[in-house]
Amino acid sequence: MKTLLTLGHGYSAQALAARLIPQGWQVIGTARTAARAAELARDGVEALHYPCDLSPALARASHILVSAAPTGAGDVFLAEAGNALRAARPIWVGYLSTTAVYGDHQGAWVDETTPPKPQSSRAAARVLAESQWLASGLPVHIFRLAGIYGPGRGPFQKIRDGSARQIIKKNQVFSRTHVEDIAQVLAASMAAPDAGQIYNVCDDNPAPPEEVLCYAADLLGAPHPPRIDFDTAVLPEMVRSFYAESKRIRNDKIKSNLGVKLLYPTYQAGLSALLHAELGA
């Protein structure tokens, strides 16, 4: 039986599991709380309340997905269960990283051959975790994800409750990806393992964040959010750190190597589909 073990069963892993379980896959996922473990079970995922002994699940796993955030010392699962992981024999391991590893390129295009240049401690931890997994001896594939949106995660709620703001910074541009496109990229790689590969996962339409907010407001028939200048705005440090980087991410490799055709190649297509699904529900 094809069995996926997800180490850190978060938003992207949930989308992948929803795709695989109807195809007959068994999915095992770790959860840090009993409440989260119960949620996984309701979705048809065999939940492991971690920390626990991973050896039995690793012995069953044909595929492993790692989606937990690292610490400054690197990957938490390699630190806590490294010997058991290195003894495993999966045919595919996927590590979910981030395009933040590329750092700031002042709006220029980057691809998988661009050397990492992390500017934040979070991005530096991702670069370290990537290197640890690639050196693990397992058949590891790295997926660098752009800003994730999807069901329950998008701009609509902030526009509806009036908390959305256009933060204006000259030449600022981000790439994004719909969670269902992450799931299909992972599934395509699992069907054609090629250990050591690194893939950018994003759509075809990097854009300024205020443009995306205004499009979402237009879909709702709501006023555009207020504009505030980045240089004078009082922002949480996490938000300010995101605006310290501007780049456009190329996604040619997932198309040429994995044969992926994006479900949502633009934020316009993705947001329109999300709102349609909300209204239908």
C-alpha positions in Angstrom: 0.0 0.0 0.0 1.2 3.5 -0.8 1.6 5.3 2.5 2.5 8.9 3.1 3.9 10.0 6.4 3.6 13.8 7.0 5.9 15.2 9.6 4.0 18.3 10.6 0.5 17.9 9.1 -0.2 21.5 8.2 -2.2 23.4 5.6 -0.3 22.1 2.5 -0.1 18.5 3.8 -3.8 18.6 4.4 -4.4 19.6 0.7 -2.1 16.8 -0.4 -3.9 14.2 1.8 -7.3 15.2 0.5 -6.0 14.5 -3.0 -4.3 11.1 -2.1 -6.8 9.5 0.2 -9.6 9.1 -2.4 -6.9 7.4 -4.6 -6.4 4.7 -2.0 -3.4 6.1 -0.2 -2.9 5.7 3.5 -1.9 8.9 5.2 -0.2 9.2 8.6 0.3 12.6 10.1 1.9 14.1 13.2 0.2 16.6 15.4 1.5 18.4 18.5 -1.8 18.5 20.3 -4.6 16.1 21.0 -7.1 18.5 19.5 -5.2 18.7 16.2 -4.8 14.9 16.2 -8.6 14.6 16.4 -9.0 17.0 13.4 -6.6 14.8 11.4 -8.6 11.7 12.2 -11.8 13.4 11.0 -10.1 14.0 7.7 -9.2 10.3 7.3 -5.6 10.7 8.4 -4.1 8.3 10.9 -2.9 10.8 13.6 0.3 10.5 15.6 0.3 12.7 18.8 4.0 13.8 18.5 6.5 13.5 20.2 6.3 9.8 20.0 8.3 6.9 18.5 8.2 7.4 14.8 9.8 4.0 14.0 6.6 2.0 13.3 5.2 4.7 11.0 8.6 5.1 9.2 8.6 1.4 8.6 5.3 1.7 6.8 6.0 4.9 4.9 6.7 4.7 1.2 6.7 8.5 1.0 7.5 11.2 3.6 6.6 14.8 3.6 8.3 17.2 6.0 6.4 20.5 6.5 7.3 21.6 10.0 9.1 24.9 10.4 12.8 24.6 11.5 14.5 26.3 14.4 17.8 28.1 14.4 19.5 24.8 14.7 17.7 23.4 11.7 15.1 20.8 11.2 13.2 19.7 14.3 12.5 16.1 13.2 16.0 15.4 12.2 17.1 16.7 15.6 14.5 14.7 17.5 14.3 11.5 15.5 17.3 11.6 13.2 18.4 8.0 13.7 15.0 6.6 13.0 14.6 8.8 9.9 18.0 7.9 8.5 17.1 4.2 9.0 13.9 4.6 7.0 13.6 3.4 3.4 11.1 5.6 1.6 11.1 6.0 -2.2 10.4 9.7 -1.9 11.0 12.5 0.7 9.7 16.0 0.2 10.8 19.0 2.2 8.6 22.1 2.2 10.9 25.2 2.2 10.2 28.8 1.1 11.2 31.2 -1.6 12.4 33.5 1.2 15.7 31.6 1.0 16.5 33.8 -2.1 16.5 37.0 -0.2 16.0 40.4 -1.8 16.5 40.8 -5.6 14.8 44.2 -6.0 12.0 42.8 -8.1 14.3 40.8 -10.4 13.5 37.2 -11.5 15.0 34.2 -9.7 15.0 30.5 -10.4 16.3 27.3 -8.8 19.8 28.1 -9.9 19.9 31.4 -8.0 22.1 31.0 -5.0 20.3 31.3 -1.6 20.8 34.7 0.0 18.7 34.6 3.2 18.2 37.9 4.9 16.1 36.9 7.9 16.8 34.3 10.6 13.7 32.4 9.5 15.0 32.1 5.9 18.5 31.2 7.2 17.0 28.4 9.2 15.3 27.1 6.1 18.6 27.0 4.1 20.2 25.1 7.0 17.3 22.6 7.1 17.4 22.1 3.3 21.1 21.3 3.5 20.5 18.9 6.4 17.8 17.0 4.6 19.9 16.8 1.4 22.8 15.4 3.4 20.6 12.8 5.2 21.1 10.1 2.6 17.4 9.9 1.9 15.8 10.5 -1.5 15.0 14.2 -0.7 13.2 16.7 -3.0 13.1 20.4 -2.0 10.0 22.5 -2.7 10.4 26.3 -2.2 6.9 27.7 -1.8 5.9 31.2 -2.5 3.2 32.9 -0.4 0.4 30.4 0.2 -3.3 31.1 -0.1 -6.4 28.9 -0.5 -9.6 28.0 1.3 -9.7 29.8 4.7 -6.5 31.6 3.9 -6.8 34.7 1.8 -7.6 38.4 1.8 -11.4 38.3 1.9 -11.9 38.2 5.7 -9.6 41.2 6.3 -11.5 43.2 3.6 -14.8 42.2 5.1 -13.9 43.1 8.7 -12.2 46.4 7.6 -8.7 45.4 8.9 -7.1 45.2 5.4 -4.5 47.9 4.5 -2.6 48.6 1.3 1.0 48.9 2.4 2.7 50.9 -0.4 6.4 50.4 -1.1 7.9 51.3 -4.4 8.8 48.4 -6.7 7.5 45.8 -4.1 6.4 42.5 -5.7 5.7 39.0 -4.4 5.0 35.6 -5.9 2.1 33.4 -4.6 0.8 29.9 -4.9 -2.6 28.3 -4.4 -2.5 25.4 -2.0 -4.1 23.1 -4.5 -1.2 23.8 -6.9 1.2 22.9 -4.1 -0.7 19.6 -3.7 -0.6 18.8 -7.4 3.2 19.6 -7.7 3.9 17.3 -4.7 1.8 14.5 -6.2 3.5 14.9 -9.6 7.0 14.6 -7.9 5.8 11.6 -5.9 4.8 9.9 -9.1 8.3 10.6 -10.7 10.9 10.7 -7.9 14.2 12.5 -8.8 16.1 12.8 -5.6 18.1 16.0 -5.1 15.9 18.2 -7.2 14.8 21.6 -6.0 11.5 23.1 -7.3 10.0 26.6 -7.0 6.3 26.4 -6.5 4.4 29.6 -7.4 2.0 30.9 -10.0 2.8 32.8 -13.2 1.8 36.3 -12.0 4.0 37.9 -9.4 2.4 41.2 -8.4 2.4 44.0 -5.8 0.5 43.1 -2.7 -1.8 46.1 -2.9 -2.9 45.1 -6.4 -4.0 41.7 -5.0 -5.9 43.4 -2.2 -7.7 45.7 -4.5 -8.7 42.9 -6.8 -10.1 41.0 -3.9 -12.1 44.1 -2.8 -13.4 44.5 -6.3 -14.6 40.9 -6.3 -16.5 41.6 -3.0 -17.9 44.9 -4.3 -16.1 46.6 -1.4 -14.1 49.8 -1.2 -10.4 49.5 -1.7 -8.5 49.3 1.6 -6.8 52.4 2.9 -3.3 53.1 1.6 -0.4 53.6 4.1 3.2 54.3 3.3 5.6 51.6 4.2 8.3 54.0 5.4 6.0 55.7 8.0 3.7 52.8 8.8 3.8 51.1 12.3 3.9 47.4 11.4 4.7 44.2 13.3 8.3 43.1 12.8 7.1 40.0 11.0 5.2 42.0 8.4 8.0 44.5 8.0 10.5 41.7 7.3 8.3 40.4 4.4 8.5 43.8 2.8 12.3 43.9 3.0 12.4 41.5 0.1 11.1 41.9 -3.5 11.5 39.3 -6.2 9.7 37.5 -9.0 9.9 33.6 -8.9 10.2 31.5 -12.0 8.3 28.2 -12.0 9.4 26.8 -15.4 10.9 23.7 -13.8 7.7 22.3 -12.3 6.2 22.5 -15.8 9.2 21.1 -17.8 10.3 18.4 -15.3 7.0 17.4 -13.7 4.5 18.2 -16.5 2.5 20.4 -14.1 -0.3 22.6 -15.6 -1.2 25.1 -12.9 -4.8 25.0 -11.7 -4.6 28.7 -10.7 -1.9 30.4 -12.9 -2.8 33.9 -11.6 -4.0 35.3 -8.4 -7.1 36.6 -10.3 -8.0 33.0 -11.2 -7.3 31.7 -7.7 -9.2 34.4 -5.8 -12.2 34.3 -8.1 -12.4 30.5 -7.6 -12.1 30.9 -3.8 -15.0 33.4 -3.7 -17.1 31.3 -6.0 -16.6 28.3 -3.7 -17.4 30.4 -0.6 -20.6 31.7 -2.1 -21.5 28.2 -3.3 -21.0 26.8 0.2 
